Amino acid sequence: MGAQQRVYRQRIRSVQATKKITRAMELIAASRVIKARQRAEEARPYANALTRALSALATHSRTEHPLTTEVENPRRAGILIISSDRGLAGAYSSAIIKESERLTEQLREEGKEVVPYLVGRKAVTYYTFRRREYAEEWTGFTDQPTVEVADEIATRLIGDFLKTYEGGGLDEVHIVFTRFRNMVTQEPWVLRVAPLEVVEGEEPPRPEDIVPLYVFEPSAEEVLDQILPRYVTARIWSCLLSAAASELAARQRAMKSATDNAESLIKTYTRLANQARQAEITQEISEIVGGASALADAT
């Protein structure tokens, strides 16, 4: 019985040490997710407004640009997969990878070659372990992204998009990321950034509608050459911020669940240790009573 008690006490100490770690990680994630959520919410209106303006521009103007003109028969598509650098975030990274696999299968069924671009060590590990090829990787910043990284990623994607097909160019660019809705709900999401998806003007204007008119100075081509790369950077930046907030929220929930499970285990082991101690006391009392009874019978 004494050995059994020691085992339970040792397990209790081990679980208590684990609980301290998970509790600390929960508090760290809770403190950082607030700022990450604010950054994501502040960046979203600018990205959405820029998208609406460029969508209207692509709809109502006759200017053609590679980033706004769809290829008749697209043959190669790039996918930017935004995962996490670290684990202990529940199903955050696995959900993103599963969504990217679904999109990859869909694009291949459409007859397109898929070129992955990876953000986060989890996606890199997934592809490396399965010996799959990918074009580029970016790691080490997923929970605290910077606009410089977003600009670097956008530069690479735009450069590949503007290449010819024979030179390894892309006809489409998609982003797979986790969209942050609130502290409870985060969902995998797919966004196409090139060519620009029209989110306004999909329906023909009504007679009473006022169609926007645009005047370009010095020219439409030069304006679009300056604005569209910034649009791609802004969309990638917004996706990185949303993914960072989602990662921290998922980690907070996962660590809270781990802490609650540790408390439940501590209660269970404490109860078992008390039962073993009570059984040992009962056995000792029984041995004393039995010995006294034997002595009484002998006399």
C-alpha positions, 0 to 999 in steps of 0.5 A, spaced: 500 500 500 505 504 501 508 503 494 501 505 491 501 511 495 508 513 493 506 512 485 499 516 486 503 522 489 508 522 484 503 522 478 500 528 482 506 532 482 507 530 475 501 533 473 501 539 477 508 541 474 504 540 467 498 544 469 503 550 471 506 550 464 499 549 461 496 555 465 502 559 463 501 558 456 494 560 457 495 566 460 500 568 455 496 567 449 490 570 452 494 577 453 497 576 446 490 575 443 487 581 444 493 585 441 493 580 435 485 581 434 485 589 434 491 589 429 486 584 425 480 588 426 484 595 424 487 592 418 481 588 415 477 595 413 482 598 409 483 591 405 476 590 404 475 598 402 481 597 397 478 590 394 471 594 393 475 600 389 479 595 385 473 591 383 469 596 381 475 599 377 476 592 374 468 592 372 467 599 370 473 601 366 476 598 360 483 598 362 486 591 362 492 589 367 495 582 368 492 582 375 485 584 373 485 579 367 483 572 367 486 567 363 482 563 358 484 557 360 488 557 366 493 551 367 497 553 373 495 555 380 499 557 386 496 556 393 499 560 399 498 556 405 498 560 412 499 555 418 503 556 425 510 555 427 508 552 433 503 546 436 499 546 442 493 550 438 489 544 438 486 543 430 488 549 428 494 547 423 491 541 421 484 544 419 488 549 414 492 543 411 486 539 410 482 545 407 489 546 402 488 539 400 481 540 399 483 546 394 488 542 391 484 536 389 479 541 386 484 545 382 487 538 380 480 536 377 479 542 373 486 540 370 490 545 373 497 544 376 498 546 383 504 550 386 504 550 394 507 556 398 508 555 405 508 559 411 509 556 418 513 550 420 507 546 421 506 546 413 513 545 412 513 539 416 507 536 413 510 537 406 517 535 408 515 529 411 511 526 405 517 529 400 512 533 397 515 539 393 513 546 394 516 553 391 518 557 397 517 557 405 517 563 410 517 561 418 518 564 424 513 569 425 506 566 424 504 569 431 507 576 430 507 577 423 510 584 420 508 588 414 515 587 411 514 579 411 507 580 407 511 585 402 516 579 401 511 574 400 507 579 395 513 580 391 514 573 390 507 571 388 506 577 384 513 576 380 511 568 379 504 571 377 507 575 372 511 570 369 509 566 362 507 559 363 513 556 360 517 560 365 514 557 371 509 563 371 502 562 375 495 563 372 492 564 379 494 565 386 489 563 392 491 564 399 488 558 405 488 561 412 484 561 418 479 567 418 478 570 425 471 571 427 471 572 434 474 568 440 470 562 439 469 561 432 475 561 427 474 558 420 479 556 414 478 560 408 480 560 401 481 567 398 483 568 391 488 574 390 490 574 383 487 575 378 482 580 382 476 577 384 470 582 382 466 583 389 462 589 386 459 590 380 457 582 379 450 584 377 449 589 371 447 596 373 440 598 374 438 604 370 437 609 376 444 606 379 450 611 378 456 608 375 462 611 377 467 614 373 475 614 374 480 619 371 487 616 371 493 621 372 498 620 369 495 613 366 491 607 368 496 603 366 501 606 371 496 607 376 494 600 376 502 598 376 502 602 383 496 600 386 495 592 385 502 590 388 499 594 394 493 591 394 496 584 394 500 586 400 494 588 403 490 582 402 496 578 405 497 582 411 490 582 413 490 574 412 497 574 416 494 578 422 487 574 422 491 567 422 495 570 428 489 572 432 486 565 430 492 561 432 493 565 439 485 564 440 486 556 438 492 556 443 488 559 449 482 554 448 487 548 447 491 550 454 485 552 458 482 545 456 489 542 458 489 545 464 482 543 466 484 536 464 490 536 469 485 539 475 481 533 473 487 528 473 489 531 480 483 530 483 482 523 481 489 521 483 488 525 490 482 520 491 485 514 489 491 516 494 486 517 499 483 510 498 490 507 498 491 510 505 485 509 508 486 501 506 493 501 509 490 504 515 484 499 515 489 493 514 494 496 520 488 496 525 485 489 522 492 486 524 493 490 531 486 487 533 487 480 530 494 480 534 491 482 540 485 477 539 491 472 538 494 474 545 488 474 548 486 467 546 493 464 548 492 467 555 
